[in-house]
Amino acid sequence: VFATSALAGKEEKVQWSQLPAAVQKTITDNAEGGKVEEIEKETKSKDGKTITVYEAEVKKPDGKKLEIKVGEDGKLIELERD
């Protein structure tokens, strides 16, 4: 019963203006000219530390989608192409 709550995170939608500057830069650098459609902030605990990950959904000019995951320090975690 408790195993699922150990890594249970909290997700919330956030605005571009709420992102740290380093996160904004990483998303912009990896958006491939696309438009950010939605940003979620996910907070979870791991090994007693709280980790914040920002997840941006981007629609590229060709209609394809990207998902960019960035740590709160601006480090790129994952880039997923549709």
ROVEX-433570 format. One record per residue (C-alpha): residue number from 1; residue in one letter; x, y, z. Coordinates in steps of 0.25 Angstrom, whole numbers. Layout:
residues N
@n: NUM, res: A, X: X, Y: Y, Z: Z
...
END
This chain:
residues 82
@n: 1, res: V, X: 0, Y: 0, Z: 0
@n: 2, res: F, X: 11, Y: 10, Z: 4
@n: 3, res: A, X: 20, Y: 6, Z: -8
@n: 4, res: T, X: 12, Y: 14, Z: -18
@n: 5, res: S, X: 12, Y: 27, Z: -10
@n: 6, res: A, X: 27, Y: 27, Z: -8
@n: 7, res: L, X: 29, Y: 33, Z: -22
@n: 8, res: A, X: 16, Y: 39, Z: -24
@n: 9, res: G, X: 18, Y: 53, Z: -30
@n: 10, res: K, X: 9, Y: 65, Z: -31
@n: 11, res: E, X: 7, Y: 71, Z: -45
@n: 12, res: E, X: 1, Y: 85, Z: -48
@n: 13, res: K, X: 0, Y: 93, Z: -60
@n: 14, res: V, X: 9, Y: 105, Z: -60
@n: 15, res: Q, X: 11, Y: 118, Z: -69
@n: 16, res: W, X: 23, Y: 121, Z: -76
@n: 17, res: S, X: 26, Y: 133, Z: -67
@n: 18, res: Q, X: 26, Y: 124, Z: -55
@n: 19, res: L, X: 38, Y: 116, Z: -60
@n: 20, res: P, X: 53, Y: 118, Z: -56
@n: 21, res: A, X: 61, Y: 125, Z: -66
@n: 22, res: A, X: 70, Y: 113, Z: -68
@n: 23, res: V, X: 58, Y: 104, Z: -71
@n: 24, res: Q, X: 52, Y: 114, Z: -81
@n: 25, res: K, X: 65, Y: 115, Z: -88
@n: 26, res: T, X: 66, Y: 99, Z: -89
@n: 27, res: I, X: 52, Y: 98, Z: -94
@n: 28, res: T, X: 54, Y: 109, Z: -105
@n: 29, res: D, X: 68, Y: 103, Z: -109
@n: 30, res: N, X: 61, Y: 89, Z: -111
@n: 31, res: A, X: 47, Y: 94, Z: -117
@n: 32, res: E, X: 52, Y: 93, Z: -131
@n: 33, res: G, X: 45, Y: 106, Z: -135
@n: 34, res: G, X: 32, Y: 100, Z: -129
@n: 35, res: K, X: 21, Y: 107, Z: -120
@n: 36, res: V, X: 20, Y: 103, Z: -106
@n: 37, res: E, X: 6, Y: 98, Z: -104
@n: 38, res: E, X: 6, Y: 93, Z: -89
@n: 39, res: I, X: 15, Y: 93, Z: -78
@n: 40, res: E, X: 14, Y: 84, Z: -65
@n: 41, res: K, X: 22, Y: 85, Z: -53
@n: 42, res: E, X: 24, Y: 71, Z: -46
@n: 43, res: T, X: 29, Y: 70, Z: -32
@n: 44, res: K, X: 33, Y: 57, Z: -26
@n: 45, res: S, X: 42, Y: 52, Z: -15
@n: 46, res: K, X: 53, Y: 43, Z: -17
@n: 47, res: D, X: 63, Y: 38, Z: -6
@n: 48, res: G, X: 58, Y: 49, Z: 3
@n: 49, res: K, X: 60, Y: 60, Z: -7
@n: 50, res: T, X: 49, Y: 67, Z: -14
@n: 51, res: I, X: 52, Y: 68, Z: -29
@n: 52, res: T, X: 44, Y: 77, Z: -39
@n: 53, res: V, X: 43, Y: 74, Z: -53
@n: 54, res: Y, X: 37, Y: 83, Z: -64
@n: 55, res: E, X: 30, Y: 76, Z: -76
@n: 56, res: A, X: 27, Y: 84, Z: -88
@n: 57, res: E, X: 18, Y: 80, Z: -100
@n: 58, res: V, X: 23, Y: 87, Z: -112
@n: 59, res: K, X: 16, Y: 87, Z: -126
@n: 60, res: K, X: 26, Y: 89, Z: -137
@n: 61, res: P, X: 24, Y: 97, Z: -150
@n: 62, res: D, X: 22, Y: 83, Z: -158
@n: 63, res: G, X: 11, Y: 79, Z: -148
@n: 64, res: K, X: 19, Y: 69, Z: -141
@n: 65, res: K, X: 20, Y: 69, Z: -125
@n: 66, res: L, X: 31, Y: 69, Z: -116
@n: 67, res: E, X: 32, Y: 67, Z: -101
@n: 68, res: I, X: 43, Y: 73, Z: -94
@n: 69, res: K, X: 46, Y: 70, Z: -79
@n: 70, res: V, X: 55, Y: 79, Z: -72
@n: 71, res: G, X: 61, Y: 79, Z: -58
@n: 72, res: E, X: 59, Y: 91, Z: -49
@n: 73, res: D, X: 74, Y: 94, Z: -51
@n: 74, res: G, X: 71, Y: 95, Z: -66
@n: 75, res: K, X: 78, Y: 82, Z: -70
@n: 76, res: L, X: 71, Y: 74, Z: -81
@n: 77, res: I, X: 65, Y: 61, Z: -76
@n: 78, res: E, X: 58, Y: 56, Z: -88
@n: 79, res: L, X: 54, Y: 60, Z: -102
@n: 80, res: E, X: 43, Y: 51, Z: -108
@n: 81, res: R, X: 39, Y: 53, Z: -122
@n: 82, res: D, X: 25, Y: 49, Z: -127
END
